[in-house]
Amino acid sequence: MFPIPRTDEHHMSPRPPRSPDDERAGVLAEVADRLRSRGVMVSSADAPDALADLLSAVERFEAAVEAHGGDLMVDDLKSSRPDDRHFVLPRRAPGESVRDYIARIDDATSALRKHPRRPD
């Protein structure tokens, strides 16, 4: 069997393999973009592993919101009039460490589990 060369979709010419550093940078950029798209402030000073943990905490919170009948399109950080403030992810404070922010998200997720479920 012959190896299949990697190609650029636009030029269809072989690309050199990406270095592990390039792969990590790509993954970090994707994680940061996913957080920013949810209204979460991220900084270049945030550690890559911490951002991955932050994304996991945000996803756990969102799953709890959905399980309680919340609407992530209405109850988000960008909404000026959420249906239920309990369903809105806590906003990251300026200068707040990722670890401290994760702890606040986890607390909000726990509190949400005690919040009455919204009727469908």
C-alpha angles and dihedrals in degrees: 000000000000122000115252110234117234112248137200107240092224100048102022091218124130115270124209112251114269118249120240088251090055090049092050091047090051093050091046091051091050093049092047091049091050090052094046091049087060091051095257116145114232130179135204085240091064113104115245094234091049091052091052089051090047092053089051091051091049091049091050089051092049091050090053090049091052092045088056095049098261122150113229091200092060102027101057138114092262095055117104091197113031118186091232124010090211087068094055117097111243112259116246111245118232109269093010113145118241091241092054091047091050089052090053091048090049090050090050090048091052091048090049091056087061093046115102114264115251114242115247 
